[in-house]
Amino acid sequence: MMNDLISIIVPIFNAEAYLQECIECILNQTHHNLEIILINDGSEDSSLDICNHYQKIDGRIKIISNRKNLGVAAARNMGIRSASGLYIGFVDADDLIDKTMYEVLLELINKQQADLCTQAIFTIRKDRRNTFPSNLISQHKALKNLLLLKFPTSVWAYLYPKQIIEDLWFNESVYFFEDLEYNFRVLLRCNRIALCRQPLYIYRENKDSTNKQTISQRRLSSLYIPKLIEEACQRQSHLGQRLRKYLTFTKSHLLVSAILSFMKSDKFEENRMIFYLEIKKSLGESFVEVLTSYYVPIRYKIIILWAAIYPKGLRNILSTIKLMR
């Protein structure tokens, strides 16, 4: 079992500055039985040339190349369809991994007799990082903490058995926070989740990544995630009602993220009505719920309320704070 084939999927878009290091750290894994699927998603730089170079020197590498940039969700779906391994992992092309990462994650799955394994130290809310008392967590606790952003959201933090995700696709209409919605559906299929406490994934700050980009229609697609999660909950009625109160926090976080990106945009005046109407629609659908929720921080409530009443005033305040720093 410890020598099972692992398929590692790497979506690539204009990653020439980082790609060589990324591929080499995957090739140097202590778990050697790998299938490395490089998805060149319409790159306009030398990324494809780099992929071709490494394919010539290591037969474990498989390349899929798109002429057009379809987005990371579509690229990952192509990778899942092409994967031959009993396990599937994801690595972003601008990141690095420890050489023991997949050996450690696979060992934990087997040792804990778990459905999958995740690296527990990665959360979005670094100010509220949770510590779990054991190396195993239940489905309900994992889902609760995922919605509160105290549990890993990024797919690169996980090692998935293929039998769990082989018919589970990323939503290709969501371009931001898509990992959160995907992992919610994955965890609905898992009862025992193993936790790895070692820092094995090296996330590198990239100024061109989606997380660093200002407001756009693609970024606003994250506002549809709560509705997608609600639909998934309805298919799991025994869990849905218990999780709904935590989903309110998720809604507020996505709203605040969109609002702040909108306020900081250089094209605020040019795109104000287009983006504000989209945000206002989401505000209207969950305004009371968010403002009365115990799980939503006061600072989130203030930003949401201010954005609903006087968005230009909020932008002025944020600009002043930025100048004072």
C-alpha positions, 0 to 999 in steps of 0.5 A: 500500500505504501508504494501505491501510485499517486497522480499529482496534478499541476495546473500551469498558466504563465508560470515560467518563473517558478515552474522549474523548481516546482517540477523538480521538487515533485520529481525528488519526492521520497515516494517514487511511484508517481504520475505527474500530470502537467496541465498547460492551460493556455500559457503564453510564456515558455511554460510548455517548453519547460514541461517538454524538457522535463518530460524528456528526462523523466517518463513519469511526466504526462503533459496536457496542453490547452490552446486557450486559458480555461481556468484552474478548475477546468485544468484540474478536472482534466487532470482528474480524468487523466489520472491513473493513480490510486491517490490524487494530489494537487500542486500549484505551479508557483509553489514548492513541496517538501520531498517527503510530503506524499510519503508522509500523507499516504502513511497517515491515511494508512496508519489512521485508516482514514478516508483522506489526509490533509495538512492541518496547519493551513487555514485562511484565518491565520488569526484564529488558527485551530489546533486539533487534539488528535491526528484524526477528525470527524466529518462534522467537525471537519465540515464545521471548521471548513465553513469557519475557515479554520480547516484547510480549504486549498486542494494542495493541502490534501491527498485524496483517494481517487475512488472518492473524487473520480466523479467529483468535478470542480465547478468551472463557473467559479474562479475564486475560492473554488477549493472551498466549495470543492472540499466541502463536497469531498468531505461530505463523502468522508467519515475519518480525516487524518491530520498532518501537522508537519509544514510540508507545502511551501506556498509562495506569494505570487503578485499575479495570482488570483488572490492578489488580483483586484475585483473582476467578474471572475473574482465575484464568482465566489459569491455563488459558493454559499448557494452551491454549498446549500445545495450540497447540504440539501442532499445531505439533510442529516448534516445540512441543518447542523451546518447552516449557522456556520455557513453564515460566516462563510457568506460574510467572509466572501462578501467582505473579500469582494467588497474590499477588492471592489473598494481597492480597485483602480477602476472603482469609478469605471466599474462601480455600477456593474460590480456594486449591483452584483455585491448588492444582490448578495447583500440583499440575499443574506443581509439580516442573516449576516448581521444577526449571526453570532459567528460573524465578527463585528468588523465584518458586520461594519464593513457589510453595513457600510457598503450597503449604505454608503459604499463611496464613504467606505472607499474613502476611509480605506484609502485614508487608512492605506495612506496612513500606513 
